[in-house]
Amino acid sequence: MNISVEISYYPLHGDDFIEPIKTFIDRLNMHPGIIVQTNGMSTQIFGEYDLVMRILTDEIKVSFENPYSVFVMKVVNADLRVHAGK
């Protein structure tokens, strides 16, 4: 089953919040088999359920090494790129 995930990362510790976000997105982009699209508000991830969730579990855990890290996610059990005509 393919899924779509919209995820936002809020590193709340320190003044430099851009670098942890960029690093998280860069790590996501290193994984084959998923599609990662970003905009100013969130990152969208598309791919097969087990693969996407395994990658997110691993990468969120790495980001949680930074104190006060918050993730907000929406998960849809469909590839929204297909349904949006993309």
Chimera marker file (.cmm) of the C-alpha trace (Angstrom):
<marker_set name="trace">
<marker id="1" x="0.000" y="0.000" z="0.000" r="1" g="1" b="0" radius="0.5"/>
<marker id="2" x="1.312" y="3.443" z="-0.919" r="1" g="1" b="0" radius="0.5"/>
<marker id="3" x="0.994" y="6.315" z="1.519" r="1" g="1" b="0" radius="0.5"/>
<marker id="4" x="1.479" y="10.053" z="1.685" r="1" g="1" b="0" radius="0.5"/>
<marker id="5" x="2.916" y="11.722" z="4.772" r="1" g="1" b="0" radius="0.5"/>
<marker id="6" x="2.964" y="15.421" z="5.509" r="1" g="1" b="0" radius="0.5"/>
<marker id="7" x="5.484" y="16.131" z="8.241" r="1" g="1" b="0" radius="0.5"/>
<marker id="8" x="6.649" y="19.284" z="9.998" r="1" g="1" b="0" radius="0.5"/>
<marker id="9" x="9.683" y="19.402" z="12.288" r="1" g="1" b="0" radius="0.5"/>
<marker id="10" x="10.036" y="22.011" z="15.024" r="1" g="1" b="0" radius="0.5"/>
<marker id="11" x="13.411" y="21.968" z="16.803" r="1" g="1" b="0" radius="0.5"/>
<marker id="12" x="12.684" y="24.134" z="19.848" r="1" g="1" b="0" radius="0.5"/>
<marker id="13" x="16.152" y="24.255" z="21.407" r="1" g="1" b="0" radius="0.5"/>
<marker id="14" x="18.504" y="27.092" z="20.559" r="1" g="1" b="0" radius="0.5"/>
<marker id="15" x="18.395" y="29.863" z="17.999" r="1" g="1" b="0" radius="0.5"/>
<marker id="16" x="19.475" y="27.842" z="14.953" r="1" g="1" b="0" radius="0.5"/>
<marker id="17" x="16.345" y="25.933" z="13.972" r="1" g="1" b="0" radius="0.5"/>
<marker id="18" x="17.041" y="25.910" z="10.208" r="1" g="1" b="0" radius="0.5"/>
<marker id="19" x="20.054" y="23.585" z="10.296" r="1" g="1" b="0" radius="0.5"/>
<marker id="20" x="18.344" y="20.646" z="12.078" r="1" g="1" b="0" radius="0.5"/>
<marker id="21" x="15.407" y="20.887" z="9.648" r="1" g="1" b="0" radius="0.5"/>
<marker id="22" x="17.717" y="20.928" z="6.613" r="1" g="1" b="0" radius="0.5"/>
<marker id="23" x="19.693" y="18.012" z="8.016" r="1" g="1" b="0" radius="0.5"/>
<marker id="24" x="16.504" y="15.986" z="8.575" r="1" g="1" b="0" radius="0.5"/>
<marker id="25" x="15.319" y="16.644" z="5.002" r="1" g="1" b="0" radius="0.5"/>
<marker id="26" x="18.768" y="15.830" z="3.603" r="1" g="1" b="0" radius="0.5"/>
<marker id="27" x="18.735" y="12.498" z="5.443" r="1" g="1" b="0" radius="0.5"/>
<marker id="28" x="15.276" y="11.703" z="4.039" r="1" g="1" b="0" radius="0.5"/>
<marker id="29" x="16.504" y="12.455" z="0.527" r="1" g="1" b="0" radius="0.5"/>
<marker id="30" x="19.297" y="9.883" z="0.904" r="1" g="1" b="0" radius="0.5"/>
<marker id="31" x="16.807" y="6.994" z="1.046" r="1" g="1" b="0" radius="0.5"/>
<marker id="32" x="15.967" y="5.309" z="-2.258" r="1" g="1" b="0" radius="0.5"/>
<marker id="33" x="12.400" y="4.205" z="-2.803" r="1" g="1" b="0" radius="0.5"/>
<marker id="34" x="10.661" y="7.280" z="-1.405" r="1" g="1" b="0" radius="0.5"/>
<marker id="35" x="9.806" y="10.627" z="-2.940" r="1" g="1" b="0" radius="0.5"/>
<marker id="36" x="10.424" y="13.720" z="-0.805" r="1" g="1" b="0" radius="0.5"/>
<marker id="37" x="8.942" y="17.123" z="-1.670" r="1" g="1" b="0" radius="0.5"/>
<marker id="38" x="9.383" y="20.203" z="0.481" r="1" g="1" b="0" radius="0.5"/>
<marker id="39" x="7.767" y="23.602" z="0.752" r="1" g="1" b="0" radius="0.5"/>
<marker id="40" x="7.901" y="26.446" z="3.258" r="1" g="1" b="0" radius="0.5"/>
<marker id="41" x="5.515" y="24.785" z="5.706" r="1" g="1" b="0" radius="0.5"/>
<marker id="42" x="6.131" y="21.029" z="5.557" r="1" g="1" b="0" radius="0.5"/>
<marker id="43" x="7.706" y="18.083" z="3.817" r="1" g="1" b="0" radius="0.5"/>
<marker id="44" x="5.686" y="15.503" z="1.902" r="1" g="1" b="0" radius="0.5"/>
<marker id="45" x="6.887" y="11.926" z="1.651" r="1" g="1" b="0" radius="0.5"/>
<marker id="46" x="5.429" y="9.371" z="-0.751" r="1" g="1" b="0" radius="0.5"/>
<marker id="47" x="6.118" y="5.658" z="-0.966" r="1" g="1" b="0" radius="0.5"/>
<marker id="48" x="5.286" y="2.178" z="0.207" r="1" g="1" b="0" radius="0.5"/>
<marker id="49" x="3.901" y="2.101" z="3.768" r="1" g="1" b="0" radius="0.5"/>
<marker id="50" x="6.442" y="-0.196" z="5.436" r="1" g="1" b="0" radius="0.5"/>
<marker id="51" x="9.407" y="1.569" z="3.845" r="1" g="1" b="0" radius="0.5"/>
<marker id="52" x="8.220" y="5.113" z="4.617" r="1" g="1" b="0" radius="0.5"/>
<marker id="53" x="7.353" y="4.291" z="8.225" r="1" g="1" b="0" radius="0.5"/>
<marker id="54" x="10.657" y="2.474" z="8.793" r="1" g="1" b="0" radius="0.5"/>
<marker id="55" x="12.597" y="5.449" z="7.406" r="1" g="1" b="0" radius="0.5"/>
<marker id="56" x="10.587" y="7.949" z="9.464" r="1" g="1" b="0" radius="0.5"/>
<marker id="57" x="11.058" y="5.902" z="12.634" r="1" g="1" b="0" radius="0.5"/>
<marker id="58" x="14.831" y="5.849" z="12.135" r="1" g="1" b="0" radius="0.5"/>
<marker id="59" x="15.221" y="9.483" z="11.088" r="1" g="1" b="0" radius="0.5"/>
<marker id="60" x="12.928" y="10.911" z="13.767" r="1" g="1" b="0" radius="0.5"/>
<marker id="61" x="14.915" y="8.979" z="16.373" r="1" g="1" b="0" radius="0.5"/>
<marker id="62" x="18.125" y="10.619" z="15.128" r="1" g="1" b="0" radius="0.5"/>
<marker id="63" x="16.466" y="14.048" z="15.321" r="1" g="1" b="0" radius="0.5"/>
<marker id="64" x="15.269" y="13.325" z="18.865" r="1" g="1" b="0" radius="0.5"/>
<marker id="65" x="18.916" y="13.449" z="19.931" r="1" g="1" b="0" radius="0.5"/>
<marker id="66" x="18.323" y="17.221" z="19.879" r="1" g="1" b="0" radius="0.5"/>
<marker id="67" x="16.414" y="18.309" z="22.985" r="1" g="1" b="0" radius="0.5"/>
<marker id="68" x="12.850" y="19.573" z="22.582" r="1" g="1" b="0" radius="0.5"/>
<marker id="69" x="12.197" y="18.294" z="19.076" r="1" g="1" b="0" radius="0.5"/>
<marker id="70" x="8.571" y="18.227" z="17.908" r="1" g="1" b="0" radius="0.5"/>
<marker id="71" x="7.184" y="16.441" z="14.838" r="1" g="1" b="0" radius="0.5"/>
<marker id="72" x="3.665" y="16.869" z="13.492" r="1" g="1" b="0" radius="0.5"/>
<marker id="73" x="2.521" y="14.314" z="10.903" r="1" g="1" b="0" radius="0.5"/>
<marker id="74" x="-0.495" y="13.525" z="8.780" r="1" g="1" b="0" radius="0.5"/>
<marker id="75" x="-0.560" y="10.074" z="7.189" r="1" g="1" b="0" radius="0.5"/>
<marker id="76" x="-2.924" y="9.181" z="4.337" r="1" g="1" b="0" radius="0.5"/>
<marker id="77" x="-3.357" y="5.651" z="2.997" r="1" g="1" b="0" radius="0.5"/>
<marker id="78" x="-3.108" y="6.791" z="-0.630" r="1" g="1" b="0" radius="0.5"/>
<marker id="79" x="-0.577" y="8.416" z="-2.925" r="1" g="1" b="0" radius="0.5"/>
<marker id="80" x="-2.001" y="11.929" z="-3.054" r="1" g="1" b="0" radius="0.5"/>
<marker id="81" x="0.194" y="12.800" z="-6.022" r="1" g="1" b="0" radius="0.5"/>
<marker id="82" x="-1.881" y="10.379" z="-8.103" r="1" g="1" b="0" radius="0.5"/>
<marker id="83" x="-5.188" y="11.748" z="-6.843" r="1" g="1" b="0" radius="0.5"/>
<marker id="84" x="-4.065" y="15.331" z="-7.375" r="1" g="1" b="0" radius="0.5"/>
<marker id="85" x="-3.320" y="14.637" z="-11.040" r="1" g="1" b="0" radius="0.5"/>
<marker id="86" x="0.467" y="14.926" z="-10.682" r="1" g="1" b="0" radius="0.5"/>
<link id1="1" id2="2" r="1" g="1" b="0" radius="0.2"/>
<link id1="2" id2="3" r="1" g="1" b="0" radius="0.2"/>
<link id1="3" id2="4" r="1" g="1" b="0" radius="0.2"/>
<link id1="4" id2="5" r="1" g="1" b="0" radius="0.2"/>
<link id1="5" id2="6" r="1" g="1" b="0" radius="0.2"/>
<link id1="6" id2="7" r="1" g="1" b="0" radius="0.2"/>
<link id1="7" id2="8" r="1" g="1" b="0" radius="0.2"/>
<link id1="8" id2="9" r="1" g="1" b="0" radius="0.2"/>
<link id1="9" id2="10" r="1" g="1" b="0" radius="0.2"/>
<link id1="10" id2="11" r="1" g="1" b="0" radius="0.2"/>
<link id1="11" id2="12" r="1" g="1" b="0" radius="0.2"/>
<link id1="12" id2="13" r="1" g="1" b="0" radius="0.2"/>
<link id1="13" id2="14" r="1" g="1" b="0" radius="0.2"/>
<link id1="14" id2="15" r="1" g="1" b="0" radius="0.2"/>
<link id1="15" id2="16" r="1" g="1" b="0" radius="0.2"/>
<link id1="16" id2="17" r="1" g="1" b="0" radius="0.2"/>
<link id1="17" id2="18" r="1" g="1" b="0" radius="0.2"/>
<link id1="18" id2="19" r="1" g="1" b="0" radius="0.2"/>
<link id1="19" id2="20" r="1" g="1" b="0" radius="0.2"/>
<link id1="20" id2="21" r="1" g="1" b="0" radius="0.2"/>
<link id1="21" id2="22" r="1" g="1" b="0" radius="0.2"/>
<link id1="22" id2="23" r="1" g="1" b="0" radius="0.2"/>
<link id1="23" id2="24" r="1" g="1" b="0" radius="0.2"/>
<link id1="24" id2="25" r="1" g="1" b="0" radius="0.2"/>
<link id1="25" id2="26" r="1" g="1" b="0" radius="0.2"/>
<link id1="26" id2="27" r="1" g="1" b="0" radius="0.2"/>
<link id1="27" id2="28" r="1" g="1" b="0" radius="0.2"/>
<link id1="28" id2="29" r="1" g="1" b="0" radius="0.2"/>
<link id1="29" id2="30" r="1" g="1" b="0" radius="0.2"/>
<link id1="30" id2="31" r="1" g="1" b="0" radius="0.2"/>
<link id1="31" id2="32" r="1" g="1" b="0" radius="0.2"/>
<link id1="32" id2="33" r="1" g="1" b="0" radius="0.2"/>
<link id1="33" id2="34" r="1" g="1" b="0" radius="0.2"/>
<link id1="34" id2="35" r="1" g="1" b="0" radius="0.2"/>
<link id1="35" id2="36" r="1" g="1" b="0" radius="0.2"/>
<link id1="36" id2="37" r="1" g="1" b="0" radius="0.2"/>
<link id1="37" id2="38" r="1" g="1" b="0" radius="0.2"/>
<link id1="38" id2="39" r="1" g="1" b="0" radius="0.2"/>
<link id1="39" id2="40" r="1" g="1" b="0" radius="0.2"/>
<link id1="40" id2="41" r="1" g="1" b="0" radius="0.2"/>
<link id1="41" id2="42" r="1" g="1" b="0" radius="0.2"/>
<link id1="42" id2="43" r="1" g="1" b="0" radius="0.2"/>
<link id1="43" id2="44" r="1" g="1" b="0" radius="0.2"/>
<link id1="44" id2="45" r="1" g="1" b="0" radius="0.2"/>
<link id1="45" id2="46" r="1" g="1" b="0" radius="0.2"/>
<link id1="46" id2="47" r="1" g="1" b="0" radius="0.2"/>
<link id1="47" id2="48" r="1" g="1" b="0" radius="0.2"/>
<link id1="48" id2="49" r="1" g="1" b="0" radius="0.2"/>
<link id1="49" id2="50" r="1" g="1" b="0" radius="0.2"/>
<link id1="50" id2="51" r="1" g="1" b="0" radius="0.2"/>
<link id1="51" id2="52" r="1" g="1" b="0" radius="0.2"/>
<link id1="52" id2="53" r="1" g="1" b="0" radius="0.2"/>
<link id1="53" id2="54" r="1" g="1" b="0" radius="0.2"/>
<link id1="54" id2="55" r="1" g="1" b="0" radius="0.2"/>
<link id1="55" id2="56" r="1" g="1" b="0" radius="0.2"/>
<link id1="56" id2="57" r="1" g="1" b="0" radius="0.2"/>
<link id1="57" id2="58" r="1" g="1" b="0" radius="0.2"/>
<link id1="58" id2="59" r="1" g="1" b="0" radius="0.2"/>
<link id1="59" id2="60" r="1" g="1" b="0" radius="0.2"/>
<link id1="60" id2="61" r="1" g="1" b="0" radius="0.2"/>
<link id1="61" id2="62" r="1" g="1" b="0" radius="0.2"/>
<link id1="62" id2="63" r="1" g="1" b="0" radius="0.2"/>
<link id1="63" id2="64" r="1" g="1" b="0" radius="0.2"/>
<link id1="64" id2="65" r="1" g="1" b="0" radius="0.2"/>
<link id1="65" id2="66" r="1" g="1" b="0" radius="0.2"/>
<link id1="66" id2="67" r="1" g="1" b="0" radius="0.2"/>
<link id1="67" id2="68" r="1" g="1" b="0" radius="0.2"/>
<link id1="68" id2="69" r="1" g="1" b="0" radius="0.2"/>
<link id1="69" id2="70" r="1" g="1" b="0" radius="0.2"/>
<link id1="70" id2="71" r="1" g="1" b="0" radius="0.2"/>
<link id1="71" id2="72" r="1" g="1" b="0" radius="0.2"/>
<link id1="72" id2="73" r="1" g="1" b="0" radius="0.2"/>
<link id1="73" id2="74" r="1" g="1" b="0" radius="0.2"/>
<link id1="74" id2="75" r="1" g="1" b="0" radius="0.2"/>
<link id1="75" id2="76" r="1" g="1" b="0" radius="0.2"/>
<link id1="76" id2="77" r="1" g="1" b="0" radius="0.2"/>
<link id1="77" id2="78" r="1" g="1" b="0" radius="0.2"/>
<link id1="78" id2="79" r="1" g="1" b="0" radius="0.2"/>
<link id1="79" id2="80" r="1" g="1" b="0" radius="0.2"/>
<link id1="80" id2="81" r="1" g="1" b="0" radius="0.2"/>
<link id1="81" id2="82" r="1" g="1" b="0" radius="0.2"/>
<link id1="82" id2="83" r="1" g="1" b="0" radius="0.2"/>
<link id1="83" id2="84" r="1" g="1" b="0" radius="0.2"/>
<link id1="84" id2="85" r="1" g="1" b="0" radius="0.2"/>
<link id1="85" id2="86" r="1" g="1" b="0" radius="0.2"/>
</marker_set>
